[in-house]
Amino acid sequence: MAQVPPLAALEGPSRSAFHHALTELVNNAVDHSGATEVSVNFSQRGDIVTLEVVDRGVGIFRHLRERLGFGSELEALQELSKGKVTTMPDRHTGEGIFFTSKAADLFEIESGALGWAVDNVRSDMALQRKDPPRAGTRVSFALRPASARPMEALFAEYTEDYEFMRTRAVVKLFAIGVTFVSRSEAKRLLTGLDRFREVILDFAGVEGVGQGFADEVFRVWARAHPDVRLTPVSMCDVVDLMVGRALAAAKNTDRTR
């Protein structure tokens, strides 16, 4: 890394962050893409250093859909955002993309007709539609070295006893639009979250939820998974009201059992 100009001056947390990102992204491309070549590029614009890893393989979302049986590439993207998703459990933990996405200021994956952007400066995520679709996969890791967090602190935020047991699910990634009404939408969001001990449900950008959605999440699913702690955050007043009603109904149900 010291021989690459944008990286030569990096030290401490920023150097560790780029080392982690480079290792994880290249290993993922080599192990999963099926491409004969992987392109690695570094650039610097102002105080932002960017790592870009590109391949022309099968595509990350298509690969996950085909290997793990997801219903669509969008569903594969949604599950990837939660963490602990891998097609090679004997060689990978499913943690690489999750933690790499958290270490960047801006992290982006483009593959096929989809893009996923994680903006940690604004604490936001977004889905994007790509037209024309991208062949293979492009991953971008952008970071201001001065803003880099120690990787140890990042891991500690999502682990307990050195295990990856806490995740943050961004609710708006799981539906088109800004309101969530049905139990089926709730079930799509909740798939696989029983892999964790704590799930932070981020409702930023969600303008409303229906009674069925809230009841399915905070009463039905919560009762079926008592070892998983659900923590809703960033709720507008309408969402807070519906979630509060569902939590109250869950308590009343427990009292009458």
C-alpha positions as YAML, in Angstrom:
chain: A
units: angstrom
residues:
- id: 1
  name: MET
  ca: [0.00, 0.00, 0.00]
- id: 2
  name: ALA
  ca: [2.89, 2.36, 0.69]
- id: 3
  name: GLN
  ca: [3.77, 2.33, -3.04]
- id: 4
  name: VAL
  ca: [0.33, 3.65, -4.08]
- id: 5
  name: PRO
  ca: [0.45, 7.48, -3.98]
- id: 6
  name: PRO
  ca: [-3.01, 8.13, -2.44]
- id: 7
  name: LEU
  ca: [-2.21, 5.66, 0.33]
- id: 8
  name: ALA
  ca: [1.42, 6.50, 1.05]
- id: 9
  name: ALA
  ca: [0.60, 9.02, 3.77]
- id: 10
  name: LEU
  ca: [-2.07, 6.93, 5.49]
- id: 11
  name: GLU
  ca: [-1.46, 5.77, 9.02]
- id: 12
  name: GLY
  ca: [-3.40, 4.60, 12.06]
- id: 13
  name: PRO
  ca: [-7.17, 4.08, 11.64]
- id: 14
  name: SER
  ca: [-7.30, 5.18, 8.00]
- id: 15
  name: ARG
  ca: [-4.56, 2.77, 6.97]
- id: 16
  name: SER
  ca: [-6.30, -0.07, 8.82]
- id: 17
  name: ALA
  ca: [-9.63, 0.79, 7.19]
- id: 18
  name: PHE
  ca: [-8.21, 0.72, 3.66]
- id: 19
  name: HIS
  ca: [-6.26, -2.47, 4.37]
- id: 20
  name: HIS
  ca: [-9.47, -4.12, 5.61]
- id: 21
  name: ALA
  ca: [-11.49, -2.89, 2.61]
- id: 22
  name: LEU
  ca: [-8.88, -3.91, 0.05]
- id: 23
  name: THR
  ca: [-8.50, -7.40, 1.52]
- id: 24
  name: GLU
  ca: [-12.23, -8.06, 1.84]
- id: 25
  name: LEU
  ca: [-13.29, -6.69, -1.54]
- id: 26
  name: VAL
  ca: [-10.56, -8.37, -3.56]
- id: 27
  name: ASN
  ca: [-11.05, -11.70, -1.78]
- id: 28
  name: ASN
  ca: [-14.79, -11.52, -2.43]
- id: 29
  name: ALA
  ca: [-14.25, -10.82, -6.10]
- id: 30
  name: VAL
  ca: [-11.71, -13.63, -6.47]
- id: 31
  name: ASP
  ca: [-13.81, -16.20, -4.58]
- id: 32
  name: HIS
  ca: [-17.30, -15.36, -5.84]
- id: 33
  name: SER
  ca: [-17.34, -13.46, -9.12]
- id: 34
  name: GLY
  ca: [-16.03, -16.12, -11.50]
- id: 35
  name: ALA
  ca: [-14.19, -13.34, -13.38]
- id: 36
  name: THR
  ca: [-10.77, -13.96, -14.92]
- id: 37
  name: GLU
  ca: [-9.54, -10.52, -13.84]
- id: 38
  name: VAL
  ca: [-10.16, -8.09, -10.98]
- id: 39
  name: SER
  ca: [-9.33, -4.40, -11.39]
- id: 40
  name: VAL
  ca: [-8.21, -2.39, -8.35]
- id: 41
  name: ASN
  ca: [-7.95, 1.40, -8.57]
- id: 42
  name: PHE
  ca: [-7.12, 4.12, -6.06]
- id: 43
  name: SER
  ca: [-7.81, 7.82, -6.55]
- id: 44
  name: GLN
  ca: [-7.84, 11.00, -4.51]
- id: 45
  name: ARG
  ca: [-10.00, 14.08, -4.92]
- id: 46
  name: GLY
  ca: [-9.38, 16.74, -2.33]
- id: 47
  name: ASP
  ca: [-9.22, 15.01, 1.03]
- id: 48
  name: ILE
  ca: [-11.25, 11.96, -0.08]
- id: 49
  name: VAL
  ca: [-9.41, 8.76, -0.97]
- id: 50
  name: THR
  ca: [-11.36, 6.17, -2.99]
- id: 51
  name: LEU
  ca: [-10.74, 2.48, -3.52]
- id: 52
  name: GLU
  ca: [-12.59, 0.88, -6.44]
- id: 53
  name: VAL
  ca: [-12.72, -2.86, -7.13]
- id: 54
  name: VAL
  ca: [-14.29, -3.93, -10.43]
- id: 55
  name: ASP
  ca: [-14.88, -7.29, -12.07]
- id: 56
  name: ARG
  ca: [-16.89, -8.52, -15.05]
- id: 57
  name: GLY
  ca: [-18.07, -11.72, -13.42]
- id: 58
  name: VAL
  ca: [-21.51, -13.05, -12.65]
- id: 59
  name: GLY
  ca: [-22.50, -10.08, -10.45]
- id: 60
  name: ILE
  ca: [-22.81, -10.07, -6.67]
- id: 61
  name: PHE
  ca: [-26.60, -9.85, -6.43]
- id: 62
  name: ARG
  ca: [-27.18, -12.47, -9.14]
- id: 63
  name: HIS
  ca: [-24.63, -14.76, -7.45]
- id: 64
  name: LEU
  ca: [-26.41, -14.50, -4.10]
- id: 65
  name: ARG
  ca: [-29.83, -15.03, -5.71]
- id: 66
  name: GLU
  ca: [-28.73, -18.15, -7.57]
- id: 67
  name: ARG
  ca: [-26.73, -19.72, -4.75]
- id: 68
  name: LEU
  ca: [-29.03, -18.93, -1.82]
- id: 69
  name: GLY
  ca: [-32.39, -19.13, -3.56]
- id: 70
  name: PHE
  ca: [-33.55, -15.55, -3.11]
- id: 71
  name: GLY
  ca: [-36.59, -14.55, -5.13]
- id: 72
  name: SER
  ca: [-34.86, -11.66, -6.88]
- id: 73
  name: GLU
  ca: [-31.63, -9.69, -7.03]
- id: 74
  name: LEU
  ca: [-33.34, -6.96, -5.01]
- id: 75
  name: GLU
  ca: [-34.06, -9.48, -2.27]
- id: 76
  name: ALA
  ca: [-30.41, -10.54, -2.37]
- id: 77
  name: LEU
  ca: [-29.32, -6.91, -1.92]
- id: 78
  name: GLN
  ca: [-31.71, -6.45, 0.98]
- id: 79
  name: GLU
  ca: [-30.39, -9.53, 2.76]
- id: 80
  name: LEU
  ca: [-26.78, -8.54, 2.11]
- id: 81
  name: SER
  ca: [-27.42, -5.23, 3.89]
- id: 82
  name: LYS
  ca: [-28.26, -7.10, 7.12]
- id: 83
  name: GLY
  ca: [-24.99, -9.03, 7.34]
- id: 84
  name: LYS
  ca: [-24.16, -12.72, 7.91]
- id: 85
  name: VAL
  ca: [-24.94, -13.62, 4.29]
- id: 86
  name: THR
  ca: [-22.44, -15.79, 2.41]
- id: 87
  name: THR
  ca: [-22.45, -18.52, -0.22]
- id: 88
  name: MET
  ca: [-19.24, -20.06, 1.22]
- id: 89
  name: PRO
  ca: [-19.82, -20.52, 4.96]
- id: 90
  name: ASP
  ca: [-16.78, -22.78, 5.21]
- id: 91
  name: ARG
  ca: [-14.48, -19.95, 4.00]
- id: 92
  name: HIS
  ca: [-16.40, -16.74, 4.74]
- id: 93
  name: THR
  ca: [-18.37, -15.45, 7.73]
- id: 94
  name: GLY
  ca: [-20.67, -13.10, 5.85]
- id: 95
  name: GLU
  ca: [-19.21, -10.18, 7.80]
- id: 96
  name: GLY
  ca: [-16.86, -8.72, 5.19]
- id: 97
  name: ILE
  ca: [-19.23, -6.54, 3.15]
- id: 98
  name: PHE
  ca: [-21.18, -5.49, 6.25]
- id: 99
  name: PHE
  ca: [-18.19, -4.15, 8.16]
- id: 100
  name: THR
  ca: [-16.52, -2.70, 5.06]
- id: 101
  name: SER
  ca: [-19.70, -0.76, 4.33]
- id: 102
  name: LYS
  ca: [-19.65, 0.66, 7.86]
- id: 103
  name: ALA
  ca: [-15.98, 1.70, 7.74]
- id: 104
  name: ALA
  ca: [-16.37, 4.01, 4.71]
- id: 105
  name: ASP
  ca: [-17.74, 7.53, 4.53]
- id: 106
  name: LEU
  ca: [-19.47, 6.43, 1.34]
- id: 107
  name: PHE
  ca: [-19.73, 2.80, 0.21]
- id: 108
  name: GLU
  ca: [-21.35, 1.76, -3.06]
- id: 109
  name: ILE
  ca: [-22.04, -1.49, -4.89]
- id: 110
  name: GLU
  ca: [-23.32, -1.54, -8.48]
- id: 111
  name: SER
  ca: [-24.24, -4.81, -10.18]
- id: 112
  name: GLY
  ca: [-26.83, -5.67, -12.79]
- id: 113
  name: ALA
  ca: [-29.69, -3.20, -12.63]
- id: 114
  name: LEU
  ca: [-29.20, -2.38, -8.95]
- id: 115
  name: GLY
  ca: [-27.05, -0.12, -6.82]
- id: 116
  name: TRP
  ca: [-26.71, 0.06, -3.04]
- id: 117
  name: ALA
  ca: [-25.23, 3.16, -1.42]
- id: 118
  name: VAL
  ca: [-24.29, 3.47, 2.26]
- id: 119
  name: ASP
  ca: [-23.65, 7.05, 3.38]
- id: 120
  name: ASN
  ca: [-22.24, 6.87, 6.90]
- id: 121
  name: VAL
  ca: [-21.71, 10.62, 7.09]
- id: 122
  name: ARG
  ca: [-25.48, 11.10, 6.84]
- id: 123
  name: SER
  ca: [-26.35, 7.75, 8.45]
- id: 124
  name: ASP
  ca: [-28.37, 6.80, 5.38]
- id: 125
  name: MET
  ca: [-28.73, 4.05, 2.80]
- id: 126
  name: ALA
  ca: [-30.29, 4.12, -0.64]
- id: 127
  name: LEU
  ca: [-31.30, 1.79, -3.45]
- id: 128
  name: GLN
  ca: [-30.56, 2.81, -7.01]
- id: 129
  name: ARG
  ca: [-31.70, 1.56, -10.41]
- id: 130
  name: LYS
  ca: [-28.95, 1.25, -13.04]
- id: 131
  name: ASP
  ca: [-29.78, 1.76, -16.71]
- id: 132
  name: PRO
  ca: [-28.08, 0.28, -18.58]
- id: 133
  name: PRO
  ca: [-27.30, -2.58, -16.18]
- id: 134
  name: ARG
  ca: [-23.69, -3.09, -15.15]
- id: 135
  name: ALA
  ca: [-21.99, -6.31, -16.17]
- id: 136
  name: GLY
  ca: [-20.21, -7.83, -13.18]
- id: 137
  name: THR
  ca: [-19.72, -5.78, -10.02]
- id: 138
  name: ARG
  ca: [-18.25, -2.41, -9.10]
- id: 139
  name: VAL
  ca: [-17.55, -1.64, -5.44]
- id: 140
  name: SER
  ca: [-16.40, 1.78, -4.26]
- id: 141
  name: PHE
  ca: [-14.99, 2.58, -0.79]
- id: 142
  name: ALA
  ca: [-14.50, 6.32, -0.18]
- id: 143
  name: LEU
  ca: [-13.09, 7.78, 3.03]
- id: 144
  name: ARG
  ca: [-11.65, 10.99, 4.39]
- id: 145
  name: PRO
  ca: [-8.61, 9.69, 6.29]
- id: 146
  name: ALA
  ca: [-9.17, 12.20, 9.10]
- id: 147
  name: SER
  ca: [-12.65, 10.77, 9.73]
- id: 148
  name: ALA
  ca: [-11.60, 7.11, 9.93]
- id: 149
  name: ARG
  ca: [-12.73, 5.24, 13.02]
- id: 150
  name: PRO
  ca: [-10.53, 2.58, 14.62]
- id: 151
  name: MET
  ca: [-11.65, -0.78, 13.24]
- id: 152
  name: GLU
  ca: [-11.70, -2.14, 16.79]
- id: 153
  name: ALA
  ca: [-14.36, 0.41, 17.76]
- id: 154
  name: LEU
  ca: [-16.41, -0.43, 14.67]
- id: 155
  name: PHE
  ca: [-16.32, -4.15, 15.40]
- id: 156
  name: ALA
  ca: [-17.22, -3.54, 19.05]
- id: 157
  name: GLU
  ca: [-20.38, -1.68, 18.02]
- id: 158
  name: TYR
  ca: [-21.82, -4.80, 16.40]
- id: 159
  name: THR
  ca: [-20.27, -7.65, 18.38]
- id: 160
  name: GLU
  ca: [-20.67, -9.31, 21.76]
- id: 161
  name: ASP
  ca: [-17.97, -11.61, 23.12]
- id: 162
  name: TYR
  ca: [-16.22, -11.29, 19.73]
- id: 163
  name: GLU
  ca: [-19.31, -12.56, 17.86]
- id: 164
  name: PHE
  ca: [-21.17, -10.54, 15.22]
- id: 165
  name: MET
  ca: [-24.50, -10.45, 17.04]
- id: 166
  name: ARG
  ca: [-25.93, -6.95, 16.41]
- id: 167
  name: THR
  ca: [-27.16, -5.48, 13.14]
- id: 168
  name: ARG
  ca: [-28.95, -2.40, 11.84]
- id: 169
  name: ALA
  ca: [-31.77, -3.00, 9.38]
- id: 170
  name: VAL
  ca: [-32.75, 0.08, 7.37]
- id: 171
  name: VAL
  ca: [-36.49, -0.36, 6.92]
- id: 172
  name: LYS
  ca: [-36.88, 1.78, 3.80]
- id: 173
  name: LEU
  ca: [-34.72, -0.65, 1.79]
- id: 174
  name: PHE
  ca: [-37.50, -3.24, 2.00]
- id: 175
  name: ALA
  ca: [-40.31, -1.58, 0.08]
- id: 176
  name: ILE
  ca: [-40.96, 0.82, -2.76]
- id: 177
  name: GLY
  ca: [-42.42, 3.99, -1.31]
- id: 178
  name: VAL
  ca: [-42.44, 5.56, 2.13]
- id: 179
  name: THR
  ca: [-45.23, 3.67, 3.90]
- id: 180
  name: PHE
  ca: [-45.35, 0.06, 5.10]
- id: 181
  name: VAL
  ca: [-48.74, -1.52, 5.57]
- id: 182
  name: SER
  ca: [-48.83, -5.29, 5.14]
- id: 183
  name: ARG
  ca: [-47.67, -8.26, 7.17]
- id: 184
  name: SER
  ca: [-45.91, -9.57, 4.07]
- id: 185
  name: GLU
  ca: [-43.70, -6.46, 4.02]
- id: 186
  name: ALA
  ca: [-42.89, -7.07, 7.68]
- id: 187
  name: LYS
  ca: [-41.98, -10.70, 7.03]
- id: 188
  name: ARG
  ca: [-39.64, -9.66, 4.20]
- id: 189
  name: LEU
  ca: [-37.87, -7.25, 6.55]
- id: 190
  name: LEU
  ca: [-37.63, -9.82, 9.35]
- id: 191
  name: THR
  ca: [-36.21, -12.69, 7.29]
- id: 192
  name: GLY
  ca: [-32.91, -13.85, 8.75]
- id: 193
  name: LEU
  ca: [-32.89, -11.42, 11.66]
- id: 194
  name: ASP
  ca: [-33.10, -14.33, 14.09]
- id: 195
  name: ARG
  ca: [-29.37, -14.77, 13.38]
- id: 196
  name: PHE
  ca: [-28.73, -11.83, 15.72]
- id: 197
  name: ARG
  ca: [-29.22, -11.05, 19.41]
- id: 198
  name: GLU
  ca: [-30.09, -7.39, 18.81]
- id: 199
  name: VAL
  ca: [-31.61, -5.74, 15.76]
- id: 200
  name: ILE
  ca: [-31.74, -1.97, 15.41]
- id: 201
  name: LEU
  ca: [-34.67, -1.16, 13.14]
- id: 202
  name: ASP
  ca: [-33.95, 2.18, 11.49]
- id: 203
  name: PHE
  ca: [-37.17, 3.89, 10.36]
- id: 204
  name: ALA
  ca: [-35.50, 6.99, 8.89]
- id: 205
  name: GLY
  ca: [-37.36, 8.09, 5.75]
- id: 206
  name: VAL
  ca: [-40.43, 5.97, 6.57]
- id: 207
  name: GLU
  ca: [-43.55, 8.14, 6.78]
- id: 208
  name: GLY
  ca: [-46.00, 5.56, 8.05]
- id: 209
  name: VAL
  ca: [-46.60, 1.94, 8.98]
- id: 210
  name: GLY
  ca: [-49.87, 0.04, 9.12]
- id: 211
  name: GLN
  ca: [-51.31, -1.82, 12.08]
- id: 212
  name: GLY
  ca: [-50.62, -5.18, 10.45]
- id: 213
  name: PHE
  ca: [-46.98, -4.35, 9.74]
- id: 214
  name: ALA
  ca: [-46.32, -3.07, 13.27]
- id: 215
  name: ASP
  ca: [-48.17, -5.98, 14.89]
- id: 216
  name: GLU
  ca: [-46.25, -8.56, 12.84]
- id: 217
  name: VAL
  ca: [-42.89, -7.05, 13.82]
- id: 218
  name: PHE
  ca: [-43.33, -6.04, 17.45]
- id: 219
  name: ARG
  ca: [-45.86, -8.58, 18.72]
- id: 220
  name: VAL
  ca: [-45.98, -11.71, 16.52]
- id: 221
  name: TRP
  ca: [-42.30, -11.96, 15.52]
- id: 222
  name: ALA
  ca: [-41.00, -10.59, 18.82]
- id: 223
  name: ARG
  ca: [-42.96, -13.21, 20.80]
- id: 224
  name: ALA
  ca: [-41.66, -15.98, 18.53]
- id: 225
  name: HIS
  ca: [-38.05, -14.77, 19.01]
- id: 226
  name: PRO
  ca: [-37.73, -13.71, 22.66]
- id: 227
  name: ASP
  ca: [-33.93, -13.92, 22.53]
- id: 228
  name: VAL
  ca: [-33.71, -11.15, 19.91]
- id: 229
  name: ARG
  ca: [-33.98, -7.57, 21.14]
- id: 230
  name: LEU
  ca: [-35.70, -5.22, 18.67]
- id: 231
  name: THR
  ca: [-34.75, -1.55, 19.02]
- id: 232
  name: PRO
  ca: [-36.69, 0.88, 16.78]
- id: 233
  name: VAL
  ca: [-34.97, 4.21, 16.06]
- id: 234
  name: SER
  ca: [-35.46, 7.36, 13.92]
- id: 235
  name: MET
  ca: [-39.25, 7.15, 13.94]
- id: 236
  name: CYS
  ca: [-41.50, 10.00, 12.87]
- id: 237
  name: ASP
  ca: [-44.55, 10.68, 15.07]
- id: 238
  name: VAL
  ca: [-46.90, 8.51, 12.96]
- id: 239
  name: VAL
  ca: [-44.55, 5.52, 13.04]
- id: 240
  name: ASP
  ca: [-43.85, 6.02, 16.75]
- id: 241
  name: LEU
  ca: [-47.59, 5.92, 17.46]
- id: 242
  name: MET
  ca: [-48.15, 2.67, 15.56]
- id: 243
  name: VAL
  ca: [-45.09, 1.00, 17.03]
- id: 244
  name: GLY
  ca: [-46.15, 2.08, 20.52]
- id: 245
  name: ARG
  ca: [-49.61, 0.54, 19.98]
- id: 246
  name: ALA
  ca: [-48.05, -2.72, 18.82]
- id: 247
  name: LEU
  ca: [-45.71, -2.85, 21.83]
- id: 248
  name: ALA
  ca: [-48.64, -2.18, 24.17]
- id: 249
  name: ALA
  ca: [-50.64, -4.98, 22.51]
- id: 250
  name: ALA
  ca: [-47.68, -7.32, 22.98]
- id: 251
  name: LYS
  ca: [-47.56, -6.52, 26.71]
- id: 252
  name: ASN
  ca: [-51.32, -7.06, 27.06]
- id: 253
  name: THR
  ca: [-51.02, -10.40, 25.28]
- id: 254
  name: ASP
  ca: [-48.26, -11.51, 27.66]
- id: 255
  name: ARG
  ca: [-50.39, -10.55, 30.69]
- id: 256
  name: THR
  ca: [-53.33, -12.65, 29.54]
- id: 257
  name: ARG
  ca: [-51.35, -15.77, 28.69]
...
